[in-house]
């Protein structure tokens, strides 16, 4: 069985508001760090922060990009994000519609 190296990824980001998710999305697409963004608002996040359990409403952002841009995109997200330690993690896209992945390539030159 031949193993392949993933060339595309999705970056999962949680944001404090819909406005912040939109702002980050627009900036990363404008800067060619992402080809597409999907935003889901009103997610409930429960997490431990500085020793206390927190519960907040957040917006979730999925960005599609090339794997080689992931680290640069994550650093840009950090610079734009309101949280001290934002959630921004990349997941490899193992398979996908060839035409869609080509579109991602074309929009992240």
C-alpha positions as CSV (number, residue, x, y, z in Angstrom):
1,X,0.0,0.0,0.0
2,X,1.4,3.4,-1.0
3,X,1.1,6.2,1.5
4,X,0.6,9.7,0.3
5,X,1.5,13.0,2.0
6,X,-1.5,15.3,2.5
7,X,-1.2,18.5,0.6
8,X,-4.4,20.2,1.9
9,X,-5.8,20.9,5.3
10,X,-8.7,22.5,7.2
11,X,-7.9,24.9,10.0
12,X,-10.4,24.8,12.9
13,X,-10.7,28.0,14.9
14,X,-13.0,29.1,17.7
15,X,-13.7,32.8,18.0
16,X,-15.5,35.0,20.6
17,X,-18.0,36.3,18.1
18,X,-19.5,36.0,14.6
19,X,-17.8,39.4,13.8
20,X,-14.4,38.1,14.8
21,X,-14.9,34.9,12.7
22,X,-15.9,37.0,9.7
23,X,-13.0,39.4,10.2
24,X,-10.4,36.6,10.4
25,X,-12.0,34.8,7.4
26,X,-11.9,37.9,5.2
27,X,-8.3,38.7,6.1
28,X,-7.0,35.2,5.5
29,X,-8.8,34.9,2.2
30,X,-7.6,38.4,1.1
31,X,-4.0,37.4,2.0
32,X,-4.3,34.1,0.0
33,X,-3.7,32.1,3.2
34,X,-7.1,30.4,2.8
35,X,-9.4,29.6,-0.1
36,X,-12.6,29.3,1.8
37,X,-14.2,29.8,5.2
38,X,-17.2,28.3,6.8
39,X,-18.6,29.9,10.0
40,X,-21.0,28.2,12.5
41,X,-22.2,30.6,15.2
42,X,-23.7,30.0,18.6
43,X,-21.6,27.0,19.5
44,X,-21.3,26.2,23.2
45,X,-17.7,25.8,24.4
46,X,-16.8,24.3,27.8
47,X,-13.1,24.4,28.8
48,X,-10.7,24.8,31.6
49,X,-8.9,28.2,31.7
50,X,-6.5,29.2,34.5
51,X,-7.9,26.5,36.8
52,X,-11.6,27.3,36.3
53,X,-14.2,25.6,34.1
54,X,-15.6,28.1,31.7
55,X,-18.7,28.0,29.4
56,X,-19.0,30.5,26.5
57,X,-20.9,31.0,23.3
58,X,-18.4,31.1,20.4
59,X,-18.4,30.9,16.6
60,X,-16.5,28.1,14.9
61,X,-14.5,28.8,11.8
62,X,-13.3,26.2,9.3
63,X,-10.7,27.4,6.8
64,X,-9.5,25.4,3.8
65,X,-6.0,25.8,2.6
66,X,-2.8,24.1,1.4
67,X,-0.8,22.3,4.1
68,X,2.3,24.3,3.3
69,X,0.4,27.5,4.3
70,X,-1.0,26.1,7.6
71,X,1.7,27.4,10.0
72,X,1.7,30.9,8.4
73,X,-2.2,30.9,8.5
74,X,-2.2,29.9,12.2
75,X,0.3,32.6,13.1
76,X,-1.8,35.1,11.2
77,X,-4.9,33.9,13.1
78,X,-3.1,34.4,16.4
79,X,-2.2,38.0,15.4
80,X,-5.8,38.8,14.6
81,X,-7.5,36.9,17.4
82,X,-8.8,38.5,20.6
83,X,-8.0,35.5,22.8
84,X,-4.6,35.2,24.6
85,X,-4.4,31.5,23.5
86,X,-6.8,31.0,20.6
87,X,-7.8,27.5,19.4
88,X,-6.3,27.2,15.9
89,X,-5.5,23.7,14.7
90,X,-4.9,22.2,11.3
91,X,-6.3,18.8,10.2
92,X,-5.0,17.1,7.1
93,X,-7.5,16.5,4.3
94,X,-6.8,12.8,3.4
95,X,-9.1,12.7,0.3
96,X,-11.3,15.2,-1.5
97,X,-12.9,16.0,-4.8
98,X,-10.0,16.7,-7.2
99,X,-11.7,19.7,-8.8
100,X,-12.3,21.2,-5.3
101,X,-8.7,20.7,-4.2
102,X,-7.5,22.2,-7.4
103,X,-9.8,25.2,-6.7
104,X,-8.1,25.5,-3.2
105,X,-4.7,25.5,-5.0
106,X,-5.8,28.2,-7.4
107,X,-7.1,30.4,-4.6
108,X,-4.0,30.1,-2.4
109,X,-1.2,30.9,-4.8
